[in-house]
C-alpha cells in the first residue's frame, strides 16, 4: 500500500496556487471567484488573487490502519479561506493503483457533501454532460508507475473553511519477504498540523518493522516515533512548524520525499495463519524454511529492430545478471527471436558454472534485427520444455516456466492476437507457467496479460527508463524460487461458501497465498483446514483445526478499530479475482464474472473499473456545477494515458516556434505516408494499399517541371497469415526545366542528362556533381538528391535478409526544402507541401487500448482518426524512430484530394519506370508517358 500526498505553494503571475505534485500529493489551491470564468488555463489565471495569505492550509493528516494485512487509509486536510471574497480551493492526492476508493467527503461550514458510488455506465452519462459543457469532470488520472491521482476543487465562501476526507482500502501484497506502505510527502510549505500515523495490528506476531524517509536529516530522525510490541506497531511522524523549516528565518520546508514503512509477520510452520471474525475468515499461507523446487526456465527474448539501443543494452545487462543467479539444480534455455527463431541450444541446459558462463557470453552477443514473430518464438519454448520432459531430461519434481520479454506487436508470422493466444494455450495445455513482460508503451499489454493468465502466469509492464534492467531483475527475483507447486487449499464444504481462489500453481519464496471466504456454519469445532502441494522431494500435506481469535482480548484498548475488516477483505479479494477472470473464459463466463463484480462493488462502496464515484458540488451564486466523477483505471487505460500525455490538444492552431523547423514529407514501409509538422509538434499519416505493379504520382509541380512517381512491389509470395505487404521499390524523378531524369531502384541508380546515362550501384559510396544536380550516395544506405535552386529528396534503401521467405528490399522517399516548390505542386505527397489546416478533438478509447480514436476536422470534412505510430528511418535505418501521428483510415480518404486511385498514372513497362505528367490535382490515369531509361 502506498499513499502519497503533498501541499505546496507556487506564485504564478498575479495569482497563488497551493499545490502538491507528488505520489500522494495533497493540493490545496484557491482562485478568486468574482471574475468571469473561462475554460482551461485562462480560467485559472483570471481567477487568482494577489494576496498570498488568503488561504491557510491548517492541517494535513495521513492515518493508516493495517489489520492483518488489510490497509484502511484516511487522508484529511483542512483549509481556511481568509479572504473577504469566495475562493476556489482544490484537494489533490495520489493513492496506490491497487487500492479501491471507498469514500470521499467535503465538509463546508458544517454541511457535509459525500461522494456516491454508482455503476460506471450510469455515472458516464453525468460525466459526458459535464464534459460537453466544457468542464473537466474526471477526478482520477494515472500518475507514475504505481499511483493514480485524485483531485477535486470547490468554491468556498469568505472566511469559511473546508475539510476534505478521502478513504481507500487495499490488501497488502507480500513481495520478497515484506509488506510496504509508502507515503510521498511534498508539502512545499509549512503546515501547522502535519502528521503521518501508521498503526499495524498483526495477531500472528510482528517479525520486524522498519520506518525511514528519504528526506530525514539528523535533526528530523528522532521525530519518527516507533513503538513495537509483539502484535502491534505504532509509527508516527509529526514535526512542528519550526522543525519543518529549512532554516531558522525561512518558510521553506525540509520535508520532501518518501516516507516508507516496511514490515513482516512471524511465520508458523505448516498450516499458516487463519483469522475468523463476524462470519468471515481469511487464511494466510507462507510457511517458513521450505526448500526450493528446481525450475526449468526458458527465456524468450525479443531482439527485433524495435529493441535497438538502450532497450537491447538493458535486456542484455539484466539477462546476464539473471543467469548469474541461477541455481545449480535449475535448467534453462535462451531463445532470442525476431522474424527468425534462433535458440542458443536445442534443449534446456543444466545451470553448471561452465554452461552459465557460456550462456552469459551468448547473451552479451544478442543484437537487434528484423521483425517480430511472437507466436513461433513462444511455441518453440513450449515445444522445448515438453520434449525435454518426455525424454526425462528434466527433474521430475521441478517447475516449468517460460518468461517472454517483448516490446512491440507481432508483425511477422501469425499476427492476429486471439489466434496467438489460442495457439499458445493449446500448446501449453496447463503443463507450465507463462510470464509475459511488456517493455515500453508500444506493446499491447492486454494481449500479454490475457495470454499469461490463460497459462498459469502473470504479466508485468517494464517501463522504459534508466532502471529498466533493475525492473527485469526485480521481476525475476519474485519468481526465481518456487517453494511449492499445485497448492490446493481445502475447507469444509458444509461450513464455507463464496470462497475466493483456493488453488494456486505455485508458491514463490517471499510471497504469500491468501484465501478468504464467508462462513455458512458458525460451528468452529468442525472447521478443518487442509493444504496439499508438491514439494521438491515429497508431497506437502498439512491439516489442522482453525479457531477464532478474540481480538478484543489481544487488543483491549483498540476493539473499536477492527469492525468488519474480514468481510471487506473478502469482498476486496473477490472483486479483484472476478475482474481478472472476466478477461478470459467464454463470453457467458465473462458476463457473469463482470455482473457479480459490479454487484459487489456497489454493495461494498468500492470504486472499481466497473463503478464510479459521483461527487456533487455545493451550490454557488451561479447555480449548481455538474457533478465530478472518480473512476478506477485499468492497466490498459494507464498505458493509454501515458501514450496520450504530451500530444493530445483540443485543437491545433499553435504559433510556430521562434526557431523554424521545416516539415518533412515521406513515404516508407508498407507504404506509410507521413506528414511531419514540427511547428505543431504533430504529424498526420495514412497508408496506400493497392496491387503490386501500380505506379503512383507522388509529386507534380507544373511550374518547375519537377515530377516524382513511384512503383510498388509485393512480397515474394503470400505469407501464411494471408496479408500481402507492398512497398515502393522504384522511383522516377524528372526535372524538366534542366533536362534531368533519375531512376532509383533497389538494385541501382540511373542518371540521364543531356542524352548521357550514368549508373551507380548501392554497393558503392559515390558523389556526383553536375551544374543542375548533386547526388550523394552512401553505401547500402541512402541517396541524397539536390536539384539546383529547388527541392532535396532523400531515398533510403532497406535491405532485407536475402533468404527471407517473403519480404524484399524496398525504398523510402523523403522530401526536404519542399517550400521551394510552387503553390501549384500536387501529388500524393506534394499536395501537403504548403501546409494543411486541421483540428482534432473528442479523444476517446479506440479498438486497441493504447491507440485512442478522435475526430479530425479537415478540408471541410469530419473524420474518425486513430492515434498511432509510424517510423522515420533517416537517423536509424535499421529500426527507425517512432513518430506519433493521427492515422487517417481507408487510403487517406477525406485527407487526400480525390481518391487514391486518382494518383495511379500508368501500368508498368518492362524494365523501366514509366513516368507520367499529371498536371491536374486529382487527374485520372494518363497515357502521356516518358520513359526514364532508353
DOFI-172539 format. One line per 10 residues: number of its first residue (from 0); for each residue y, x, z of C-alpha. Coordinates in steps of 0.05 Angstrom, whole numbers, padded with zeros to 5 digits. Layout:
N
NUM	Y/X/Z | ...;
//
This chain:
934
0	00000/00000/00000 | 00067/00028/-00018 | 00133/-00003/-00004 | 00198/00023/-00029 | 00270/00006/-00013 | 00339/00035/-00013 | 00411/00017/-00002 | 00465/00053/-00040 | 00540/00056/-00052 | 00570/00070/-00120;
10	00642/00063/-00141 | 00648/00045/-00214 | 00714/00034/-00249 | 00753/-00014/-00207 | 00691/-00043/-00173 | 00640/-00030/-00120 | 00564/-00030/-00126 | 00520/-00024/-00066 | 00455/-00006/-00100 | 00389/00029/-00086;
20	00349/00054/-00145 | 00281/00076/-00118 | 00210/00057/-00106 | 00220/00004/-00054 | 00295/00002/-00062 | 00337/-00049/-00027 | 00401/-00062/-00065 | 00460/-00098/-00035 | 00517/-00108/-00084 | 00579/-00151/-00086;
30	00623/-00178/-00141 | 00689/-00216/-00139 | 00673/-00288/-00157 | 00741/-00318/-00172 | 00749/-00289/-00242 | 00719/-00316/-00306 | 00645/-00297/-00314 | 00617/-00266/-00377 | 00548/-00241/-00393 | 00519/-00172/-00382;
40	00558/-00110/-00363 | 00625/-00143/-00377 | 00610/-00195/-00324 | 00595/-00142/-00273 | 00658/-00103/-00287 | 00704/-00163/-00287 | 00680/-00188/-00221 | 00684/-00125/-00179 | 00736/-00113/-00125 | 00774/-00050/-00108;
50	00763/-00058/-00033 | 00703/-00015/-00014 | 00697/-00046/00056 | 00689/-00119/00034 | 00613/-00118/00040 | 00578/-00087/00101 | 00504/-00075/00100 | 00488/-00087/00173 | 00413/-00075/00175 | 00352/-00053/00134;
60	00284/-00062/00166 | 00214/-00050/00137 | 00158/-00076/00181 | 00086/-00066/00161 | 00026/-00093/00200 | -00043/-00068/00179 | -00100/-00108/00207 | -00168/-00080/00188 | -00141/-00051/00122 | -00103/-00115/00104;
70	-00029/-00099/00100 | 00026/-00151/00112 | 00095/-00123/00098 | 00163/-00156/00112 | 00226/-00125/00083 | 00291/-00152/00113 | 00364/-00137/00101 | 00427/-00170/00127 | 00495/-00162/00094 | 00564/-00188/00112;
80	00619/-00209/00064 | 00683/-00186/00100 | 00729/-00205/00043 | 00774/-00266/00040 | 00741/-00290/-00024 | 00669/-00303/-00044 | 00626/-00245/-00065 | 00560/-00237/-00103 | 00510/-00197/-00062 | 00445/-00172/-00092;
90	00378/-00155/-00059 | 00331/-00107/-00095 | 00265/-00080/-00070 | 00205/-00045/-00101 | 00135/-00063/-00079 | 00066/-00036/-00099 | 00037/-00066/-00163 | -00028/-00082/-00126 | 00008/-00128/-00077 | 00019/-00203/-00082;
100	00087/-00231/-00061 | 00075/-00287/-00011 | 00145/-00307/00010 | 00219/-00297/-00005 | 00276/-00329/00031 | 00352/-00324/00037 | 00388/-00347/00099 | 00462/-00362/00087 | 00504/-00387/00146 | 00443/-00418/00179;
110	00417/-00450/00115 | 00350/-00423/00091 | 00331/-00422/00017 | 00256/-00409/00005 | 00221/-00389/-00059 | 00166/-00436/-00082 | 00101/-00412/-00117 | 00085/-00453/-00179 | 00037/-00450/-00238 | 00066/-00400/-00287;
120	00067/-00448/-00345 | 00109/-00498/-00305 | 00156/-00444/-00280 | 00162/-00417/-00351 | 00200/-00479/-00373 | 00252/-00466/-00319 | 00254/-00393/-00339 | 00266/-00409/-00413 | 00321/-00457/-00394 | 00356/-00403/-00354;
130	00348/-00351/-00409 | 00374/-00399/-00462 | 00436/-00410/-00420 | 00450/-00335/-00421 | 00425/-00318/-00351 | 00379/-00262/-00330 | 00323/-00303/-00300 | 00267/-00253/-00287 | 00265/-00224/-00217 | 00207/-00175/-00226;
140	00204/-00114/-00272 | 00158/-00055/-00278 | 00182/00007/-00242 | 00146/00073/-00250 | 00071/00082/-00247 | 00054/00044/-00184 | 00112/-00001/-00167 | 00148/-00063/-00191 | 00220/-00082/-00175 | 00241/-00148/-00145;
150	00316/-00165/-00148 | 00359/-00226/-00136 | 00433/-00239/-00127 | 00471/-00296/-00093 | 00543/-00316/-00083 | 00566/-00312/-00011 | 00629/-00345/00016 | 00685/-00307/00051 | 00668/-00280/00120 | 00596/-00303/00114;
160	00531/-00265/00117 | 00464/-00268/00082 | 00395/-00246/00105 | 00343/-00231/00052 | 00269/-00231/00071 | 00212/-00211/00024 | 00139/-00213/00046 | 00079/-00186/00008 | 00006/-00172/00023 | -00049/-00128/-00003;
170	-00117/-00098/00015 | -00110/-00022/00022 | -00158/00017/-00022 | -00192/00078/00006 | -00186/00138/-00041 | -00210/00208/-00028 | -00224/00192/00045 | -00159/00159/00067 | -00112/00100/00062 | -00039/00109/00046;
180	00025/00070/00060 | 00085/00097/00021 | 00157/00075/00032 | 00211/00105/-00011 | 00278/00107/00023 | 00343/00119/-00015 | 00398/00085/00025 | 00455/00125/-00006 | 00499/00103/00053 | 00497/00099/00128;
190	00464/00036/00157 | 00479/00010/00227 | 00407/-00012/00239 | 00357/00027/00196 | 00284/00022/00215 | 00214/00033/00187 | 00157/00008/00231 | 00083/00011/00217 | 00030/-00018/00264 | -00044/-00004/00249;
200	-00099/-00045/00282 | -00170/-00019/00268 | -00225/-00043/00316 | -00272/00007/00282 | -00230/00062/00314 | -00177/00107/00283 | -00202/00175/00260 | -00133/00205/00244 | -00061/00184/00229 | -00010/00228/00193;
210	00063/00209/00182 | 00112/00252/00143 | 00171/00246/00096 | 00198/00289/00040 | 00268/00287/00070 | 00251/00305/00142 | 00292/00363/00167 | 00280/00398/00233 | 00333/00352/00264 | 00301/00288/00237;
220	00228/00308/00250 | 00229/00288/00325 | 00254/00218/00305 | 00186/00200/00276 | 00152/00168/00335 | 00076/00164/00331 | 00032/00133/00385 | -00042/00132/00372 | -00097/00103/00416 | -00170/00093/00399;
230	-00160/00029/00359 | -00084/00023/00348 | -00029/00066/00319 | 00046/00055/00321 | 00093/00095/00276 | 00168/00084/00274 | 00229/00118/00246 | 00297/00093/00268 | 00355/00143/00262 | 00424/00127/00289;
240	00486/00128/00245 | 00503/00199/00267 | 00431/00223/00256 | 00433/00196/00185 | 00495/00237/00167 | 00490/00299/00123 | 00547/00329/00163 | 00589/00310/00223 | 00651/00289/00183 | 00618/00258/00121;
250	00590/00189/00105 | 00532/00212/00060 | 00461/00206/00086 | 00404/00255/00095 | 00353/00201/00082 | 00329/00205/00010 | 00255/00208/-00008 | 00186/00183/00011 | 00162/00163/00080 | 00086/00166/00079;
260	00033/00144/00129 | -00040/00164/00117 | -00100/00146/00160 | -00175/00134/00162 | -00222/00100/00210 | -00284/00122/00247 | -00348/00111/00207 | -00412/00086/00237 | -00477/00105/00203 | -00517/00056/00161;
270	-00491/-00015/00165 | -00416/-00006/00165 | -00363/-00049/00198 | -00362/-00125/00198 | -00303/-00166/00222 | -00311/-00241/00235 | -00252/-00287/00252 | -00235/-00360/00242 | -00294/-00377/00198 | -00289/-00317/00150;
280	-00318/-00247/00150 | -00304/-00181/00117 | -00354/-00124/00111 | -00331/-00052/00101 | -00386/-00005/00078 | -00376/00071/00072 | -00428/00106/00115 | -00414/00179/00132 | -00454/00241/00118 | -00493/00214/00058;
290	-00519/00267/00009 | -00491/00261/-00062 | -00531/00236/-00121 | -00533/00284/-00180 | -00495/00259/-00240 | -00504/00264/-00315 | -00435/00261/-00346 | -00415/00261/-00419 | -00342/00277/-00433 | -00320/00243/-00498;
300	-00253/00275/-00515 | -00204/00251/-00568 | -00178/00311/-00607 | -00146/00272/-00664 | -00078/00291/-00692 | -00040/00247/-00643 | -00066/00291/-00586 | -00027/00351/-00611 | 00019/00393/-00569 | 00026/00382/-00495;
310	-00028/00327/-00491 | -00081/00372/-00520 | -00060/00430/-00477 | -00063/00387/-00414 | -00130/00359/-00434 | -00160/00428/-00443 | -00130/00451/-00377 | -00159/00391/-00340 | -00227/00397/-00374 | -00233/00470/-00354;
320	-00216/00453/-00281 | -00266/00395/-00281 | -00321/00438/-00309 | -00309/00488/-00253 | -00321/00433/-00202 | -00389/00411/-00229 | -00446/00417/-00180 | -00506/00459/-00200 | -00552/00398/-00199 | -00507/00360/-00248;
330	-00519/00355/-00323 | -00462/00349/-00372 | -00443/00345/-00445 | -00378/00353/-00485 | -00365/00311/-00547 | -00297/00324/-00579 | -00281/00276/-00635 | -00230/00258/-00688 | -00259/00226/-00752 | -00316/00274/-00741;
340	-00363/00276/-00680 | -00378/00348/-00661 | -00417/00355/-00595 | -00417/00423/-00561 | -00493/00417/-00555 | -00541/00363/-00579 | -00565/00345/-00509 | -00539/00348/-00438 | -00538/00416/-00404 | -00550/00434/-00332;
350	-00488/00459/-00297 | -00511/00530/-00284 | -00458/00584/-00277 | -00472/00611/-00347 | -00472/00543/-00380 | -00407/00523/-00346 | -00375/00589/-00368 | -00395/00577/-00440 | -00371/00505/-00437 | -00304/00527/-00410;
360	-00296/00574/-00468 | -00313/00517/-00516 | -00263/00471/-00481 | -00208/00522/-00490 | -00222/00523/-00565 | -00214/00448/-00576 | -00156/00434/-00623 | -00126/00371/-00652 | -00143/00348/-00722 | -00156/00286/-00763;
370	-00161/00211/-00747 | -00194/00172/-00690 | -00266/00146/-00691 | -00276/00119/-00621 | -00337/00076/-00639 | -00382/00132/-00664 | -00359/00181/-00611 | -00378/00136/-00553 | -00443/00115/-00586 | -00462/00188/-00594;
380	-00452/00198/-00519 | -00494/00136/-00504 | -00550/00159/-00551 | -00550/00228/-00520 | -00559/00201/-00449 | -00613/00151/-00470 | -00651/00204/-00510 | -00650/00255/-00453 | -00673/00200/-00405 | -00731/00182/-00450;
390	-00751/00255/-00456 | -00748/00265/-00380 | -00695/00319/-00386 | -00653/00289/-00330 | -00667/00279/-00256 | -00700/00211/-00243 | -00652/00196/-00186 | -00585/00211/-00217 | -00523/00174/-00242 | -00509/00168/-00316;
400	-00436/00163/-00337 | -00391/00171/-00397 | -00317/00190/-00389 | -00277/00173/-00451 | -00207/00201/-00460 | -00165/00176/-00518 | -00091/00169/-00533 | -00090/00121/-00591 | -00120/00066/-00632 | -00184/00075/-00673;
410	-00165/00086/-00746 | -00230/00114/-00774 | -00300/00085/-00777 | -00304/00018/-00741 | -00232/-00002/-00723 | -00240/-00075/-00703 | -00233/-00072/-00627 | -00280/-00130/-00609 | -00333/-00100/-00654 | -00328/-00033/-00619;
420	-00334/-00067/-00551 | -00395/-00105/-00575 | -00428/-00042/-00604 | -00417/-00003/-00540 | -00440/-00059/-00495 | -00504/-00069/-00534 | -00519/00006/-00537 | -00506/00017/-00463 | -00547/-00043/-00442 | -00528/-00035/-00369;
430	-00561/00034/-00365 | -00498/00075/-00349 | -00425/00071/-00330 | -00367/00079/-00378 | -00299/00103/-00352 | -00241/00099/-00401 | -00177/00139/-00394 | -00118/00118/-00437 | -00070/00176/-00448 | 00002/00154/-00462;
440	00031/00089/-00488 | 00001/00087/-00559 | -00067/00067/-00532 | -00089/-00006/-00526 | -00102/-00007/-00451 | -00131/-00078/-00450 | -00183/-00056/-00502 | -00205/00003/-00457 | -00201/-00039/-00394 | -00248/-00093/-00420;
450	-00296/-00042/-00451 | -00301/-00005/-00385 | -00312/-00067/-00343 | -00366/-00091/-00392 | -00404/-00026/-00377 | -00400/-00018/-00301 | -00338/00025/-00303 | -00263/00022/-00299 | -00203/00042/-00339 | -00143/00083/-00318;
460	-00077/00099/-00351 | -00057/00172/-00357 | 00018/00178/-00363 | 00050/00228/-00410 | 00084/00274/-00360 | 00081/00345/-00334 | 00028/00325/-00284 | -00020/00293/-00335 | -00071/00348/-00323 | -00070/00332/-00248;
470	-00077/00258/-00263 | -00140/00272/-00303 | -00168/00317/-00248 | -00150/00266/-00195 | -00189/00211/-00231 | -00249/00256/-00238 | -00246/00273/-00164 | -00253/00199/-00148 | -00318/00191/-00188 | -00347/00261/-00185;
480	-00391/00250/-00124 | -00434/00187/-00126 | -00470/00175/-00059 | -00509/00111/-00073 | -00529/00074/-00137 | -00540/-00001/-00148 | -00515/-00021/-00079 | -00536/-00092/-00061 | -00502/-00126/00000 | -00542/-00186/00025;
490	-00522/-00240/00075 | -00557/-00304/00100 | -00553/-00355/00043 | -00550/-00413/00091 | -00493/-00382/00131 | -00446/-00358/00076 | -00413/-00389/00016 | -00357/-00367/-00031 | -00378/-00294/-00027 | -00338/-00240/-00064;
500	-00375/-00190/-00108 | -00434/-00163/-00069 | -00468/-00117/-00120 | -00438/-00050/-00138 | -00462/00000/-00190 | -00444/00059/-00146 | -00410/00082/-00082 | -00369/00145/-00091 | -00351/00195/-00037 | -00285/00179/-00004;
510	-00284/00106/-00027 | -00306/00042/00007 | -00343/-00022/-00012 | -00311/-00086/00014 | -00345/-00154/00014 | -00315/-00218/00043 | -00339/-00289/00049 | -00330/-00357/00081 | -00379/-00377/00135 | -00414/-00444/00128;
520	-00450/-00436/00195 | -00417/-00410/00258 | -00483/-00391/00289 | -00474/-00316/00294 | -00542/-00307/00325 | -00573/-00311/00256 | -00522/-00271/00216 | -00568/-00216/00190 | -00537/-00166/00142 | -00578/-00121/00095;
530	-00558/-00065/00048 | -00603/-00038/-00007 | -00587/00020/-00053 | -00616/00081/-00088 | -00602/00149/-00057 | -00614/00219/-00084 | -00685/00224/-00055 | -00704/00157/-00025 | -00683/00085/-00028 | -00629/00067/00021;
540	-00643/00006/00064 | -00610/-00017/00128 | -00604/-00083/00164 | -00571/-00108/00227 | -00543/-00166/00265 | -00469/-00179/00257 | -00428/-00204/00315 | -00356/-00227/00322 | -00307/-00181/00355 | -00259/-00211/00406;
550	-00192/-00185/00380 | -00156/-00216/00439 | -00195/-00172/00486 | -00185/-00109/00445 | -00111/-00122/00435 | -00089/-00166/00494 | -00015/-00154/00481 | -00017/-00169/00407 | -00061/-00231/00400 | -00005/-00269/00363;
560	-00006/-00219/00306 | -00073/-00229/00273 | -00076/-00303/00256 | -00117/-00317/00193 | -00119/-00246/00164 | -00194/-00250/00147 | -00183/-00314/00107 | -00123/-00285/00070 | -00161/-00220/00057 | -00219/-00260/00028;
570	-00171/-00300/-00016 | -00135/-00237/-00040 | -00200/-00203/-00058 | -00230/-00265/-00090 | -00168/-00276/-00134 | -00168/-00202/-00156 | -00241/-00206/-00176 | -00233/-00273/-00212 | -00175/-00244/-00252 | -00219/-00185/-00272;
580	-00277/-00230/-00291 | -00231/-00273/-00334 | -00224/-00214/-00382 | -00298/-00214/-00400 | -00353/-00265/-00410 | -00356/-00326/-00454 | -00295/-00369/-00467 | -00320/-00422/-00419 | -00332/-00370/-00365 | -00262/-00341/-00375;
590	-00231/-00410/-00370 | -00269/-00426/-00306 | -00251/-00359/-00273 | -00178/-00369/-00292 | -00176/-00440/-00266 | -00206/-00420/-00199 | -00159/-00361/-00192 | -00099/-00406/-00206 | -00123/-00457/-00155 | -00129/-00405/-00100;
600	-00064/-00371/-00118 | -00027/-00436/-00107 | -00066/-00453/-00044 | -00050/-00386/-00011 | 00020/-00379/-00039 | 00006/-00315/-00077 | 00048/-00293/-00136 | -00007/-00271/-00185 | -00008/-00264/-00261 | -00023/-00339/-00263;
610	00034/-00362/-00217 | 00109/-00351/-00209 | 00157/-00358/-00150 | 00216/-00402/-00166 | 00279/-00383/-00126 | 00334/-00436/-00125 | 00403/-00410/-00111 | 00453/-00448/-00066 | 00507/-00489/-00099 | 00574/-00456/-00116;
620	00641/-00483/-00137 | 00616/-00481/-00209 | 00553/-00521/-00192 | 00481/-00501/-00182 | 00455/-00440/-00220 | 00390/-00444/-00258 | 00331/-00421/-00214 | 00305/-00350/-00218 | 00232/-00333/-00230 | 00189/-00279/-00197;
630	00126/-00261/-00236 | 00067/-00215/-00226 | 00060/-00163/-00282 | -00007/-00144/-00312 | -00020/-00072/-00331 | -00013/-00092/-00404 | 00056/-00122/-00390 | 00076/-00059/-00352 | 00055/-00016/-00412 | 00094/-00062/-00459;
640	00156/-00057/-00415 | 00152/00018/-00415 | 00149/00018/-00491 | 00206/-00031/-00497 | 00251/00008/-00450 | 00307/00042/-00487 | 00301/00009/-00555 | 00310/-00066/-00543 | 00381/-00091/-00553 | 00405/-00163/-00562;
650	00435/-00143/-00629 | 00452/-00081/-00669 | 00525/-00072/-00683 | 00538/-00007/-00646 | 00592/00042/-00667 | 00568/00107/-00698 | 00567/00167/-00651 | 00621/00219/-00658 | 00572/00268/-00690 | 00547/00234/-00753;
660	00473/00238/-00766 | 00454/00215/-00836 | 00398/00164/-00841 | 00331/00184/-00871 | 00293/00141/-00921 | 00220/00157/-00931 | 00151/00133/-00953 | 00089/00167/-00926 | 00018/00149/-00905 | -00015/00085/-00927;
670	00041/00075/-00955 | 00091/00064/-00899 | 00165/00056/-00917 | 00213/00075/-00861 | 00288/00067/-00858 | 00313/00112/-00801 | 00382/00093/-00775 | 00405/00145/-00724 | 00473/00114/-00715 | 00438/00053/-00687;
680	00382/00093/-00654 | 00334/00049/-00691 | 00290/00042/-00753 | 00260/-00011/-00798 | 00192/-00004/-00831 | 00146/-00041/-00878 | 00082/-00028/-00917 | 00069/-00040/-00991 | -00003/-00058/-01008 | -00026/-00060/-01080;
690	-00084/-00038/-01122 | -00094/00036/-01138 | -00060/00059/-01201 | 00003/00017/-01191 | 00069/00054/-01204 | 00128/00033/-01162 | 00202/00046/-01173 | 00229/00079/-01111 | 00299/00099/-01133 | 00342/00078/-01192;
700	00415/00099/-01198 | 00443/00077/-01266 | 00509/00114/-01256 | 00479/00183/-01242 | 00416/00172/-01282 | 00370/00190/-01224 | 00303/00156/-01225 | 00242/00164/-01179 | 00175/00130/-01189 | 00110/00138/-01151;
710	00037/00122/-01165 | -00012/00101/-01112 | -00085/00121/-01108 | -00142/00093/-01066 | -00197/00123/-01023 | -00256/00157/-01057 | -00298/00097/-01040 | -00293/00035/-00996 | -00303/00054/-00923 | -00355/00017/-00880;
720	-00301/-00027/-00849 | -00282/-00052/-00919 | -00209/-00031/-00911 | -00183/00004/-00974 | -00128/00054/-00959 | -00077/00071/-01013 | -00028/00129/-01015 | 00023/00159/-01062 | -00008/00218/-01098 | 00042/00229/-01155;
730	00117/00224/-01161 | 00161/00229/-01222 | 00235/00248/-01215 | 00286/00245/-01272 | 00359/00267/-01271 | 00381/00242/-01339 | 00452/00269/-01338 | 00427/00340/-01332 | 00362/00333/-01371 | 00317/00349/-01312;
740	00246/00320/-01305 | 00198/00334/-01249 | 00127/00311/-01235 | 00095/00325/-01167 | 00021/00311/-01155 | -00027/00331/-01100 | -00051/00388/-01146 | 00013/00418/-01174 | 00087/00411/-01193 | 00111/00408/-01265;
750	00185/00422/-01281 | 00214/00405/-01350 | 00284/00424/-01371 | 00314/00438/-01439 | 00245/00429/-01471 | 00214/00483/-01427 | 00159/00469/-01376 | 00142/00508/-01313 | 00082/00493/-01269 | 00078/00511/-01195;
760	00017/00508/-01151 | 00015/00482/-01079 | -00026/00543/-01061 | 00035/00587/-01072 | 00103/00593/-01040 | 00160/00596/-01090 | 00235/00588/-01101 | 00263/00565/-01167 | 00338/00562/-01181 | 00368/00532/-01244;
770	00440/00512/-01259 | 00423/00439/-01247 | 00368/00440/-01194 | 00339/00483/-01138 | 00266/00480/-01116 | 00238/00509/-01052 | 00162/00506/-01047 | 00128/00521/-00981 | 00054/00537/-00989 | 00009/00477/-00978;
780	00065/00441/-00941 | 00129/00417/-00974 | 00174/00417/-01035 | 00250/00412/-01026 | 00286/00387/-01089 | 00362/00395/-01091 | 00396/00363/-01150 | 00464/00391/-01169 | 00522/00353/-01136 | 00473/00299/-01114;
790	00416/00279/-01070 | 00360/00321/-01039 | 00287/00299/-01038 | 00231/00327/-00996 | 00158/00318/-01017 | 00105/00333/-00965 | 00032/00349/-00982 | -00020/00321/-00935 | -00086/00357/-00943 | -00149/00321/-00921;
800	-00215/00354/-00906 | -00245/00368/-00975 | -00312/00337/-00958 | -00284/00275/-00924 | -00327/00217/-00949 | -00269/00170/-00961 | -00199/00199/-00956 | -00160/00241/-01006 | -00100/00287/-01006 | -00034/00248/-01012;
810	00041/00257/-01013 | 00101/00235/-00973 | 00171/00225/-01001 | 00236/00235/-00961 | 00308/00224/-00984 | 00365/00265/-00955 | 00440/00260/-00970 | 00430/00192/-01001 | 00504/00176/-00991 | 00517/00219/-01053;
820	00486/00166/-01098 | 00527/00109/-01128 | 00535/00040/-01096 | 00491/00010/-01151 | 00430/00050/-01130 | 00367/00008/-01121 | 00291/00011/-01118 | 00242/00001/-01060 | 00278/00056/-01022 | 00344/00061/-01059;
830	00368/-00009/-01041 | 00376/00014/-00969 | 00415/00078/-00983 | 00482/00047/-00968 | 00463/00011/-00904 | 00430/-00053/-00880 | 00461/-00103/-00833 | 00414/-00139/-00785 | 00408/-00166/-00715 | 00346/-00171/-00670;
840	00337/-00220/-00613 | 00286/-00264/-00578 | 00238/-00209/-00556 | 00170/-00239/-00538 | 00097/-00218/-00529 | 00060/-00203/-00594 | -00013/-00206/-00613 | -00022/-00136/-00587 | 00005/-00127/-00515 | 00042/-00062/-00529;
850	00074/-00088/-00594 | 00123/-00144/-00578 | 00149/-00192/-00631 | 00222/-00210/-00642 | 00267/-00248/-00690 | 00307/-00209/-00742 | 00367/-00238/-00778 | 00376/-00200/-00844 | 00403/-00218/-00913 | 00413/-00290/-00891;
860	00341/-00298/-00870 | 00305/-00305/-00804 | 00242/-00261/-00800 | 00188/-00252/-00748 | 00183/-00177/-00737 | 00140/-00133/-00692 | 00159/-00071/-00654 | 00113/-00015/-00677 | 00109/00059/-00694 | 00105/00099/-00757;
870	00105/00174/-00766 | 00156/00222/-00793 | 00119/00285/-00814 | 00177/00332/-00830 | 00174/00372/-00766 | 00100/00365/-00752 | 00060/00359/-00817 | -00007/00352/-00782 | 00008/00298/-00731 | 00078/00272/-00746;
880	00128/00246/-00696 | 00128/00174/-00673 | 00186/00133/-00700 | 00194/00067/-00663 | 00213/00014/-00714 | 00217/-00060/-00728 | 00159/-00076/-00774 | 00170/-00128/-00829 | 00106/-00163/-00849 | 00079/-00185/-00917;
890	00101/-00126/-00960 | 00172/-00127/-00933 | 00184/-00198/-00955 | 00253/-00221/-00934 | 00278/-00149/-00925 | 00270/-00122/-00996 | 00304/-00156/-01054 | 00254/-00199/-01092 | 00180/-00185/-01084 | 00141/-00120/-01081;
900	00111/-00135/-01150 | 00181/-00135/-01180 | 00182/-00059/-01169 | 00118/-00044/-01208 | 00143/-00010/-01272 | 00081/00004/-01314 | 00007/00016/-01315 | -00011/00090/-01310 | -00021/00133/-01371 | -00079/00181/-01370;
910	-00059/00249/-01346 | 00014/00233/-01338 | 00060/00193/-01293 | 00097/00141/-01334 | 00169/00135/-01313 | 00206/00071/-01330 | 00280/00057/-01327 | 00294/-00005/-01285 | 00368/-00017/-01281 | 00365/-00086/-01250;
920	00355/-00091/-01175 | 00292/-00134/-01180 | 00273/-00124/-01252 | 00202/-00140/-01272 | 00157/-00090/-01307 | 00189/-00055/-01365 | 00160/-00025/-01428 | 00217/00024/-01436 | 00179/00086/-01411 | 00188/00161/-01412;
930	00132/00209/-01400 | 00146/00268/-01355 | 00092/00312/-01387 | 00082/00321/-01461;
//
